[in-house]
Amino acid sequence: MKTRIKRALALLLSLTLSLTLLSGAALAVETFTTSDACVKMIEELEGYRQMPYADSNGKWYVGYGVSCSPSDYPEGVTEEEAELLLRQQLVTAEALVNGFLTQYGISVTRHQFDALISMTYTLGSQWINPDYRLCAYLINGIERYSEAEVVNAIATWCHSGSTVLENLVSRRLREAFLFLYGDYDFRDVESRYCYIDYETNGGKNDPNQGGRTVFYPLGLPYGQLPTPTRDGSVFQGWFTSDGVQVTGAETAMGSMNLYARWSGGTGNPVVPTTPTVTKPDYSSWVNPYLDVKEGDWHYSYVQELSWEKILGGYPDGTFRPDGTVTAGEALKLLLVAAIRTDPGNAGIGHWAGNYLALAEGMGCVTPGEITDLDAAINRLTIARIAAIAMGLPLKSGPTPFADVDDVYALTLFEAGVITGEVESGRRCYRPDSGISRAELCAIVSRLRNYTAPNDPAQSGYILFRNKQIPVLWDVPAAPYNKDLFIRDGSRLYYNDPAYVTEWGIDVSRHQGDIDWQKVAGAGVEFALIRAGGRLAQSGEVYGDANFEANLTGARAAGLKTGVYFYSQAINVTEAVEEAQYTLALLNGRSLEYPIIFDWEIYSDTARSSNVDKQTLTDCAIAFCDTVALAGYKPMIYISLEVAYEKMDLSRLTGYDFWFAQYNSRNQPDMYYNYRIWQYTDSGSIPGIEGRVDMDLTFIPY
């Protein structure tokens, strides 16, 4: 009753305010009430919910999106009651719209009024401000503006924060076409317009060129794109996340996101702001569970959720990590972890009813999809709920899983939330299986601790050792999907059907005598063999004692071969000397793989420690050009530090790279392209005693 009284007082105040603003001319403006056709359209757009539910901001609604308090309708509402509540709430919207129209003496048609009502029902009065385009167009005379201008004035209200919501895009386009043409049932609006969402990366868009999200008629050129500004920087253009520039001459074929690039001046790349999260010290936690041990893979996840009182055990002192999770339990844990808001257990009906209503309201599940909250929930549904609740941009591309090709599973895998299980070089997700309590603990913990990684293609910088390194836009980015790497023992697989890879090793005298027939029998396809090197302290060139035996043995076993020289060159003269030394050892023998300039950072005391970027780049070019003149394919060995800080890669785009990085994730972090990845220095292979470096070639030679 108190809520209804408040609504009535608000309506009376709104009407009183409107009447005080009326001029003599405004009194002649025709006013309207919402048509039945508009009510039906709003009902369709909102969807019916019997019980009160909370959105991601903790606001409560019931029926067809009518605002309420959690305790207003303990028994829920019928569809008839929901429509009555909707019509009552629309009275407030009618007062706002009629008051605005009469204030400015604006005459509209019935369908234009209805379109404004539908907008006002979700936006309130925020659009009624002359600083916003729709309001200004109406005041100036809507007939002066084109279809595209009106569509943009209405459809611009399609965001939650800075995120474009597709359901709001569809709704705003329907409202725009209702306003323009009086079509209450038009469903094909997305076939008429697409949008570009412009991320300025710290810049500012010209307000006269539209907002952040601009809509374009499909099938026509985009035309002139916005020109943002940023203090101390020069705008380079708009680019897709894949690095493709869009100029405006292209034909509008579908919606997309574009990112501004900047260079020059004193402007620095913009660092995404993420909250600093300090994890509690769980060391004092006393494990109460008889069936959870410190060595278990899930121990830290159970510890965290128990400490935070998010999940507990059973009265018998067990946690039951292998127990199957119910739909109700999964909804509560996933939603609270993802949106940081807890609507609480329902007071009537099933205890998880509020979480189901929230999931339906957010689009995580469709109404009626989950009918038994006490039944098990499958892993594919878990992935969809988590990805949508987190608001993650959906990914596309090859799936990392051998048993499912699903956009939500791919998105969560790339976010590091789910991992699957590796069996015989294949990663599996088991999409139709239930999920265990231990597995859900891991997912919930990752949701709680998730922060979006930096994307250099969007931010314009690479993060390396807490430094921002501007992207070299003319250097090709690595095209590989990091989620498709599978490590099985010492063997690495790259499960992308677009690539036919080769598996290899690189060796020197440190591997001792090698049984190359056993190496070949283990499946190794190529070997990179050290020819020699330069001493880091004295600068003396030396030959590798096992070079001849390794080259001859590898070739006899049928392996493809390449050669590398461990360089410590400090000038071009030394680099050329190293190349000539290697060529002399080969003495004209053919190679399938390149001759590689392997310059590495040795130590702070090495004679090469102070070589500047320009000189080292000159050395790499001199070595490679000397090799190429002799008829061999050159290549350059790089690490993250060498690539980002010691060499100018923009001068080396004509050469292939051999990239070295070892990590427990078995994923390369190099932003720029490379042809071979040295992924471990501790591989094990029959025919070699001890450890050996292992490599994967993405495009075989």
VOGU-3710 file (C-alpha; in Angstrom, 3 decimals, decimal comma):
1> mktrikrala> 0,000/0,000/0,000  2,834/2,425/0,834  4,374/1,829/-2,594  1,088/2,605/-4,354  0,674/5,810/-2,314  4,196/6,895/-3,276  3,432/6,277/-6,934  0,208/8,250/-6,730  1,966/11,196/-5,058  4,699/11,107/-7,703
11> lllsltlslt> 2,108/11,165/-10,454  0,224/14,062/-8,846  3,468/16,028/-8,476  4,388/15,344/-12,103  0,983/16,498/-13,350  1,081/19,610/-11,173  4,547/20,503/-12,487  3,430/19,985/-16,061  0,415/22,287/-15,628  2,560/25,070/-14,148
21> llsgaalave> 4,719/25,042/-17,287  1,905/25,299/-19,815  1,726/28,328/-22,065  -1,337/29,405/-23,998  0,058/27,864/-27,184  0,972/24,641/-25,428  -2,600/24,137/-24,215  -3,606/23,556/-27,838  -1,244/20,563/-28,178  -3,098/17,242/-28,332
31> tfttsdacvk> -2,288/14,856/-25,495  -2,527/11,074/-25,636  -2,758/7,960/-23,535  -0,919/4,790/-24,407  -2,621/2,683/-27,091  -3,445/-1,002/-26,625  -1,043/-1,810/-29,471  1,777/-0,084/-27,593  0,918/-1,933/-24,359  1,140/-5,245/-26,214
41> mieelegyrq> 4,487/-4,262/-27,745  5,907/-3,335/-24,326  4,651/-6,613/-22,874  6,422/-8,495/-25,649  9,638/-6,558/-25,152  9,632/-6,923/-21,359  8,460/-10,505/-21,031  6,203/-11,743/-18,228  7,551/-12,782/-14,803  5,138/-14,076/-12,196
51> mpyadsngkw> 7,370/-13,582/-9,159  9,415/-10,506/-8,147  12,970/-10,655/-9,432  16,135/-8,570/-9,100  18,295/-7,276/-11,933  22,099/-7,105/-11,864  21,890/-3,766/-10,016  19,733/-5,175/-7,230  16,527/-3,420/-8,392  13,332/-5,421/-8,152
61> yvgygvscsp> 10,608/-5,921/-10,743  7,560/-8,053/-11,365  5,184/-8,843/-14,223  6,080/-6,869/-17,356  9,012/-4,998/-15,835  7,008/-3,070/-13,239  9,267/-1,790/-10,470  8,466/-3,063/-6,991  9,927/-4,001/-3,626  10,925/-7,627/-2,883
71> sdypegvtee> 7,977/-8,051/-0,504  5,292/-6,290/-2,574  3,838/-9,411/-4,212  4,619/-12,487/-2,087  2,150/-14,608/-4,095  3,299/-13,254/-7,432  1,005/-11,763/-10,088  -1,075/-13,205/-12,889  -0,721/-11,960/-16,459  -3,937/-9,945/-16,058
81> eaelllrqql> -2,669/-8,361/-12,844  0,702/-7,694/-14,483  -0,960/-5,845/-17,362  -2,990/-3,745/-14,941  0,187/-2,836/-13,044  1,892/-1,983/-16,311  -0,939/0,320/-17,398  -0,856/2,015/-14,003  2,885/2,621/-14,256  2,511/3,899/-17,822
91> vtaealvngf> 0,378/6,740/-16,472  3,578/8,251/-15,055  5,303/7,914/-18,420  2,301/9,531/-20,126  2,471/12,485/-17,743  6,185/12,962/-18,484  5,791/12,799/-22,249  2,613/14,899/-22,412  4,162/17,443/-20,063  7,251/17,754/-22,275
101> ltqygisvtr> 5,211/18,055/-25,482  2,866/20,688/-24,085  5,739/22,652/-22,534  7,370/23,127/-25,930  4,208/23,135/-28,048  5,192/19,982/-29,942  2,568/18,049/-31,883  3,142/14,361/-32,532  1,118/11,514/-33,997  -0,340/8,645/-32,012
111> hqfdalismt> 2,452/6,210/-33,023  5,171/8,782/-32,289  3,699/9,265/-28,807  3,641/5,494/-28,265  7,308/5,191/-29,292  8,224/7,886/-26,755  6,186/6,058/-24,099  8,021/2,777/-24,732  11,347/4,601/-24,369  10,262/6,459/-21,252
121> ytlgsqwinp> 9,067/3,244/-19,611  12,694/2,007/-19,463  14,603/5,302/-19,477  12,402/7,507/-17,337  12,825/11,208/-18,044  16,570/11,158/-18,772  16,082/11,643/-22,525  13,966/14,761/-21,872  16,928/17,104/-21,961  17,715/19,507/-24,848
131> dyrlcaylin> 21,358/18,389/-24,642  20,277/15,014/-26,034  19,547/14,629/-29,712  16,029/13,195/-29,592  14,803/15,956/-27,306  16,545/18,621/-29,398  15,151/17,191/-32,657  11,610/17,271/-31,288  12,004/20,859/-30,102  13,543/21,970/-33,411
141> gieryseaev> 11,028/20,073/-35,524  11,500/16,354/-36,099  10,574/16,693/-39,779  13,920/18,416/-40,428  15,899/15,259/-39,723  16,635/12,200/-41,823  15,693/8,628/-41,016  19,272/7,822/-40,000  19,437/10,841/-37,696  16,194/9,863/-35,952
151> vnaiatwchs> 17,291/6,232/-35,668  20,562/7,326/-34,044  18,806/9,735/-31,699  16,651/6,883/-30,363  18,942/3,857/-30,714  21,836/5,576/-28,917  20,168/4,593/-25,633  21,350/0,988/-25,889  24,040/0,724/-23,215  24,533/-0,595/-19,736
161> gstvlenlvs> 27,490/1,489/-18,665  29,822/1,353/-21,664  28,561/-2,053/-22,841  26,189/-2,324/-25,799  23,307/-4,672/-24,959  21,884/-6,433/-27,997  18,405/-6,666/-26,505  18,380/-2,875/-26,088  19,653/-2,429/-29,654  16,706/-4,470/-30,918
171> rrlreaflfl> 14,264/-2,605/-28,706  15,491/0,859/-29,651  15,392/0,050/-33,351  11,809/-1,164/-33,002  10,915/2,041/-31,172  12,638/4,088/-33,880  10,687/2,395/-36,665  7,458/2,744/-34,689  8,206/6,461/-34,323  9,040/6,870/-38,005
181> ygdydfrdve> 6,506/4,608/-39,695  3,902/3,532/-37,163  4,752/-0,181/-37,384  4,027/-1,851/-34,032  4,859/-5,360/-35,251  8,040/-4,766/-37,271  10,483/-7,563/-36,358  13,161/-7,199/-39,028  14,781/-3,993/-37,799  18,266/-5,540/-37,527
191> srycyidyet> 18,180/-6,129/-41,292  17,925/-2,383/-41,835  20,646/-1,009/-39,547  23,907/-2,092/-37,962  26,105/-0,204/-35,523  29,731/0,608/-34,824  30,750/0,954/-31,194  33,724/3,337/-31,050  36,295/2,846/-28,268  38,451/5,972/-28,226
201> nggkndpnqg> 41,180/4,544/-25,949  41,371/7,666/-23,828  40,300/10,115/-26,518  37,148/12,176/-26,846  34,669/11,983/-29,681  33,392/15,174/-31,277  29,850/15,463/-29,825  28,678/16,827/-33,181  29,595/13,523/-34,835  27,358/11,348/-32,677
211> grtvfyplgl> 27,835/9,306/-29,539  29,976/6,300/-28,806  27,662/3,949/-30,702  26,567/5,028/-34,186  23,996/3,239/-36,368  24,366/2,912/-40,146  21,948/1,723/-42,876  22,960/-1,738/-44,085  24,192/-1,992/-47,658  25,451/1,593/-47,882
221> pygqlptptr> 28,951/2,981/-47,253  29,559/4,090/-43,687  30,705/7,501/-44,854  32,782/9,822/-42,692  33,683/8,259/-39,365  34,064/10,237/-36,127  37,408/11,953/-35,511  38,329/11,759/-31,819  40,936/13,899/-30,099  43,424/13,190/-27,324
231> dgsvfqgwft> 45,808/15,669/-25,761  49,363/15,262/-27,025  48,507/12,448/-29,467  47,816/12,128/-33,177  44,796/10,075/-34,260  45,920/7,198/-36,532  42,509/5,804/-37,449  39,894/3,245/-36,427  40,862/-0,438/-36,303  39,141/-3,730/-35,566
241> sdgvqvtgae> 40,462/-5,954/-32,777  42,247/-7,944/-35,516  44,162/-4,845/-36,614  42,176/-4,142/-39,813  41,645/-0,443/-40,478  38,152/0,823/-41,326  38,056/4,116/-43,219  34,330/4,638/-43,867  34,471/3,766/-47,571  33,425/0,189/-46,740
251> tamgsmnlya> 29,839/-1,015/-47,126  27,976/-1,507/-43,844  27,462/-5,260/-43,551  27,149/-5,881/-39,815  27,745/-4,485/-36,343  31,298/-4,260/-34,976  33,610/-2,617/-32,454  36,369/-0,259/-33,580  39,320/1,007/-31,555  41,200/4,289/-31,920
261> rwsggtgnpv> 44,947/4,232/-32,424  47,182/7,092/-31,346  50,791/8,033/-31,921  53,155/10,982/-31,554  53,167/13,822/-29,065  53,315/13,187/-25,366  50,211/11,070/-25,123  50,679/7,755/-23,369  48,640/4,599/-23,956  45,630/4,362/-21,697
271> vpttptvtkp> 45,866/1,771/-18,959  42,532/0,075/-18,201  41,601/0,811/-14,632  40,934/-2,299/-12,601  40,267/-2,389/-8,903  43,164/-3,490/-6,745  42,151/-6,677/-5,031  44,104/-7,851/-2,010  43,430/-11,507/-1,368  43,032/-12,467/2,291
281> dysswvnpyl> 45,693/-14,527/3,981  44,150/-17,991/4,167  47,111/-19,529/6,028  45,263/-19,560/9,359  42,345/-21,526/7,899  41,742/-24,771/9,741  40,562/-27,442/7,334  37,317/-28,896/8,756  36,809/-31,450/5,979  37,778/-35,090/6,299
291> dvkegdwhys> 37,842/-35,623/2,519  39,830/-32,537/1,408  43,620/-32,807/1,663  46,256/-30,122/1,114  47,663/-31,938/-1,912  44,307/-32,110/-3,714  44,038/-30,025/-6,914  40,931/-28,301/-5,549  42,310/-27,582/-2,056  42,979/-23,845/-2,567
301> yvqelsweki> 39,548/-23,276/-4,132  37,718/-25,030/-1,300  39,855/-23,135/1,204  38,967/-19,765/-0,359  35,219/-20,363/-0,588  35,072/-21,835/2,899  37,026/-18,909/4,361  34,675/-16,463/2,619  31,654/-18,478/3,870  30,450/-18,897/0,303
311> lggypdgtfr> 30,271/-22,670/0,429  30,377/-25,093/3,323  30,437/-28,799/3,999  28,069/-31,327/5,505  27,243/-32,143/9,145  29,298/-35,334/8,993  32,491/-33,294/8,460  32,797/-34,002/4,725  32,897/-31,615/1,799  32,098/-34,231/-0,860
321> pdgtvtagea> 34,192/-32,675/-3,643  32,963/-35,240/-6,150  29,310/-34,622/-5,313  27,083/-33,352/-8,134  25,906/-29,722/-7,968  22,205/-28,893/-8,357  20,848/-26,191/-10,632  19,852/-24,027/-7,661  23,291/-24,263/-6,052  25,026/-23,486/-9,337
331> lklllvaair> 22,827/-20,452/-10,066  23,445/-18,916/-6,663  27,199/-19,446/-6,659  27,783/-18,352/-10,255  25,562/-15,270/-10,227  26,789/-13,909/-6,898  30,426/-14,432/-7,936  29,905/-12,789/-11,340  27,780/-9,737/-10,489  28,793/-9,197/-6,838
341> tdpgnagigh> 25,117/-8,810/-5,870  23,089/-11,310/-3,861  19,272/-11,056/-4,011  19,073/-13,592/-1,168  17,144/-16,816/-0,826  13,444/-16,674/-1,653  11,043/-16,550/1,273  8,383/-18,548/-0,535  8,615/-21,352/-3,036  12,002/-22,856/-3,769
351> wagnylalae> 14,880/-21,231/-1,889  16,717/-20,616/-5,202  13,729/-19,001/-6,941  15,245/-15,508/-6,783  18,435/-16,725/-8,453  16,481/-18,412/-11,238  14,454/-15,238/-11,800  17,671/-13,197/-11,890  19,261/-15,608/-14,378  16,186/-15,419/-16,603
361> gmgcvtpgei> 16,103/-11,638/-16,374  19,764/-11,418/-17,399  19,271/-13,820/-20,291  21,518/-16,495/-18,791  18,764/-19,047/-19,185  15,473/-18,865/-21,051  12,187/-18,833/-19,084  11,089/-22,393/-18,492  14,479/-23,888/-19,355  15,217/-24,893/-15,745
371> tdldaainrl> 12,162/-26,522/-14,198  13,771/-28,483/-11,365  16,195/-26,501/-9,217  17,113/-29,635/-7,263  18,217/-31,556/-10,353  21,766/-31,701/-11,671  22,875/-29,036/-14,154  25,145/-29,813/-17,102  28,497/-28,210/-17,808  27,407/-26,519/-21,031
381> tiariaaiam> 24,649/-24,647/-19,194  27,194/-23,697/-16,530  29,397/-22,123/-19,230  26,510/-20,120/-20,680  25,345/-18,817/-17,286  28,852/-17,775/-16,241  29,803/-16,112/-19,544  26,601/-14,066/-19,777  26,592/-13,126/-16,085  30,192/-11,908/-16,356
391> glplksgptp> 29,309/-9,827/-19,408  32,273/-11,200/-21,336  32,499/-10,354/-25,059  31,745/-13,602/-26,861  34,702/-15,071/-28,727  34,772/-16,708/-32,137  37,233/-19,052/-33,779  38,334/-22,684/-33,485  37,246/-24,465/-30,330  39,889/-25,651/-27,852
401> fadvddvyal> 37,701/-28,659/-27,012  37,521/-31,892/-28,978  34,020/-32,729/-27,769  32,139/-29,430/-28,068  32,117/-26,331/-30,279  30,303/-23,768/-28,147  30,786/-19,998/-28,030  30,262/-19,767/-24,255  32,718/-22,572/-23,493  35,265/-20,943/-25,830
411> tlfeagvitg> 34,745/-17,548/-24,175  35,230/-18,921/-20,662  38,273/-20,914/-21,733  39,932/-17,823/-23,193  39,120/-15,967/-19,965  40,831/-18,722/-17,960  37,644/-19,670/-16,102  37,319/-23,228/-17,424  40,141/-25,491/-18,564  38,711/-28,902/-19,424
421> evesgrrcyr> 40,791/-32,056/-19,215  43,607/-33,164/-21,529  43,605/-36,765/-22,652  46,002/-38,094/-25,330  46,617/-34,641/-26,769  42,895/-33,769/-26,854  41,212/-31,266/-24,569  37,694/-32,283/-23,517  34,941/-30,422/-21,662  32,286/-33,173/-21,284
431> pdsgisrael> 29,463/-30,694/-22,019  26,530/-32,936/-21,136  27,922/-34,179/-17,834  27,049/-32,788/-14,443  29,565/-30,670/-12,580  31,144/-31,633/-9,276  31,373/-29,444/-6,188  35,176/-29,251/-6,553  34,923/-28,181/-10,197  32,344/-25,522/-9,373
441> caivsrlrny> 34,588/-24,212/-6,573  37,343/-23,670/-9,145  35,005/-21,835/-11,534  33,519/-19,644/-8,802  36,985/-18,732/-7,501  38,128/-17,755/-10,995  34,986/-15,681/-11,501  35,589/-13,843/-8,239  39,212/-13,095/-9,110  38,821/-12,387/-12,828
451> tapndpaqsg> 40,288/-9,229/-14,359  40,215/-8,578/-18,084  43,678/-8,936/-19,656  45,251/-6,163/-21,680  44,635/-6,509/-25,419  47,376/-4,619/-27,285  45,287/-4,452/-30,452  42,735/-2,410/-28,512  44,825/-0,534/-25,949  47,736/0,272/-28,244
461> yilfrnkqip> 50,385/-0,944/-25,801  52,043/-4,153/-24,616  52,480/-4,732/-20,900  55,922/-6,154/-20,168  57,520/-6,139/-16,730  55,131/-3,405/-15,560  56,070/-1,208/-18,514  53,839/0,021/-21,324  55,484/-0,605/-24,678  53,697/1,060/-27,626
471> vlwdvpaapy> 52,544/-1,390/-30,304  54,465/-1,320/-33,594  51,492/-1,329/-35,932  53,550/-2,174/-39,024  54,858/-5,387/-37,436  52,422/-8,295/-37,987  50,751/-9,655/-34,874  50,863/-13,369/-34,085  47,781/-15,026/-35,628  47,758/-18,060/-33,336
481> nkdlfirdgs> 44,918/-18,905/-30,968  46,700/-19,453/-27,659  43,856/-21,602/-26,382  44,508/-24,318/-28,964  47,880/-25,401/-27,548  47,853/-28,794/-25,864  50,826/-30,112/-23,903  51,064/-33,880/-23,474  54,261/-34,679/-21,633  57,115/-33,210/-23,671
491> rlyyndpayv> 54,979/-33,060/-26,822  53,136/-29,873/-27,774  50,178/-29,863/-30,145  48,505/-26,932/-31,853  44,984/-28,039/-32,687  44,083/-25,489/-35,340  42,959/-27,070/-38,632  44,359/-24,056/-40,504  47,934/-25,103/-39,647  50,053/-28,187/-40,358
501> tewgidvsrh> 52,789/-28,047/-37,729  56,129/-29,811/-37,328  57,654/-30,908/-34,026  61,360/-30,521/-33,453  64,308/-30,030/-31,113  67,387/-27,806/-30,973  70,673/-29,235/-29,760  74,318/-28,479/-29,031  77,243/-30,289/-27,438  75,394/-30,040/-24,099
511> qgdidwqkva> 73,172/-32,952/-25,188  76,222/-35,189/-25,630  76,110/-38,076/-28,098  72,646/-38,434/-29,636  71,008/-41,570/-31,074  69,308/-39,825/-33,970  67,448/-42,935/-35,134  65,669/-43,112/-31,761  64,954/-39,380/-31,927  63,349/-39,795/-35,341
521> gagvefalir> 61,460/-42,862/-34,153  59,898/-40,777/-31,366  58,260/-38,539/-33,961  60,701/-35,605/-34,060  60,573/-34,046/-37,537  63,322/-31,410/-37,516  66,442/-30,405/-35,600  68,095/-27,024/-35,185  71,790/-27,591/-34,577  74,286/-25,187/-33,039
531> aggrlaqsge> 77,228/-24,395/-35,307  79,126/-22,378/-32,740  79,079/-19,239/-30,655  80,943/-16,238/-29,313  82,193/-16,104/-25,729  80,352/-13,476/-23,685  83,439/-12,197/-21,871  86,352/-12,404/-24,334  84,394/-12,201/-27,572  86,227/-15,213/-29,047
541> vygdanfean> 84,363/-17,248/-31,685  84,232/-21,021/-31,104  82,817/-24,034/-32,895  80,390/-26,513/-31,355  82,224/-29,792/-30,770  79,239/-31,912/-31,796  78,135/-29,889/-34,836  79,309/-32,330/-37,510  78,037/-35,408/-35,666  74,658/-33,801/-35,008
551> ltgaraaglk> 74,149/-32,464/-38,519  75,207/-35,709/-40,168  73,231/-37,897/-37,755  70,035/-35,879/-37,983  70,107/-35,842/-41,783  70,831/-39,587/-41,925  67,798/-40,227/-39,704  65,575/-38,320/-42,148  65,084/-35,164/-40,081  64,914/-31,727/-41,637
561> tgvyfysqai> 67,759/-29,573/-40,360  68,589/-25,953/-39,642  71,580/-24,287/-37,988  71,972/-21,559/-35,381  74,905/-19,495/-34,122  74,942/-18,322/-30,502  75,852/-14,664/-31,007  77,294/-12,100/-28,664  78,060/-9,626/-31,441  78,456/-5,999/-30,437
571> nvteaveeaq> 78,794/-4,551/-33,937  78,037/-5,324/-37,572  81,571/-6,553/-38,259  81,232/-9,275/-35,620  77,777/-10,268/-36,867  79,084/-10,723/-40,405  82,035/-12,711/-39,013  79,591/-15,051/-37,232  77,546/-15,577/-40,376  80,646/-16,297/-42,450
581> ytlallngrs> 81,945/-18,722/-39,811  78,662/-20,652/-40,000  78,673/-20,694/-43,800  82,221/-22,017/-43,799  81,218/-24,923/-41,533  78,320/-25,802/-43,818  80,548/-25,637/-46,871  77,597/-25,479/-49,244  75,522/-28,279/-47,686  71,795/-27,797/-48,104
591> leypiifdwe> 69,364/-27,118/-45,252  65,597/-27,303/-45,117  65,357/-24,955/-42,134  67,032/-21,531/-41,760  70,392/-20,373/-40,474  69,492/-18,497/-37,295  71,018/-15,432/-35,629  70,718/-16,440/-31,961  71,679/-13,324/-29,982  70,797/-13,669/-26,308
601> iysdtarssn> 71,126/-11,571/-23,172  73,960/-13,195/-21,207  74,577/-11,133/-18,050  75,206/-7,598/-16,855  78,945/-8,261/-16,962  79,041/-9,511/-20,574  80,735/-7,324/-23,169  77,413/-7,327/-25,077  75,311/-6,045/-22,162  75,254/-2,401/-23,306
611> vdkqtltdca> 74,565/-2,904/-27,010  71,895/-0,379/-27,990  68,734/-1,252/-29,936  69,860/0,267/-33,238  73,239/-1,487/-33,183  71,776/-4,871/-32,283  69,168/-4,528/-35,029  71,959/-3,653/-37,479  73,786/-6,807/-36,352  70,723/-8,984/-36,962
621> iafcdtvala> 70,242/-7,525/-40,440  73,935/-7,939/-41,313  73,960/-11,611/-40,223  70,704/-12,389/-42,075  71,704/-10,614/-45,272  75,063/-12,410/-45,329  73,254/-15,739/-44,987  70,688/-14,838/-47,642  73,405/-13,836/-50,161  74,831/-17,346/-49,763
631> gykpmiyisl> 71,476/-18,858/-50,742  70,180/-19,843/-47,304  67,002/-18,817/-45,496  67,809/-16,481/-42,550  65,967/-16,298/-39,223  66,277/-14,345/-35,937  65,946/-15,837/-32,453  64,021/-13,668/-29,980  62,771/-13,733/-26,423  60,197/-11,348/-24,964
641> evayekmdls> 62,936/-9,085/-23,608  64,956/-9,064/-26,816  61,884/-8,441/-28,983  60,344/-5,722/-26,830  63,438/-3,933/-25,550  66,601/-4,867/-27,445  65,606/-4,964/-31,137  63,618/-2,702/-33,451  61,213/-5,239/-34,948  59,819/-2,667/-37,377
651> rltgydfwfa> 63,134/-2,974/-39,294  63,039/-6,793/-39,227  59,672/-7,585/-40,818  61,403/-9,260/-43,775  62,765/-12,080/-41,586  61,171/-15,029/-39,797  61,414/-15,240/-35,999  62,215/-18,177/-33,725  60,602/-17,275/-30,398  61,604/-18,717/-27,024
661> qynsrnqpdm> 59,387/-18,747/-23,942  58,678/-21,424/-21,347  55,746/-21,240/-18,942  53,477/-23,580/-17,051  50,465/-22,347/-19,018  51,948/-23,690/-22,255  50,787/-20,510/-23,959  53,052/-18,014/-25,758  52,837/-14,370/-24,683  54,607/-12,835/-27,696
671> yynyriwqyt> 52,343/-10,289/-29,390  54,211/-10,222/-32,716  54,323/-13,016/-35,261  56,884/-15,840/-35,194  57,255/-19,030/-37,175  58,844/-21,363/-34,622  58,142/-21,519/-30,899  60,775/-22,944/-28,541  58,308/-23,895/-25,830  60,503/-25,723/-23,296
681> dsgsipgieg> 64,125/-26,215/-22,338  63,395/-29,350/-20,322  61,896/-31,790/-22,787  62,625/-35,484/-22,753  63,037/-37,654/-25,852  64,355/-41,178/-26,532  67,881/-41,052/-27,893  68,991/-38,094/-25,753  70,170/-38,339/-22,167  68,948/-35,485/-20,013
691> rvdmdltfip> 66,889/-32,484/-21,037  66,545/-30,938/-24,462  64,924/-27,832/-25,960  61,758/-28,522/-27,930  60,162/-26,536/-30,717  57,004/-26,292/-32,784  56,968/-24,884/-36,313  53,649/-23,421/-37,412  54,465/-23,211/-41,121  56,925/-25,990/-42,001
701> y> 59,928/-25,244/-44,204
//
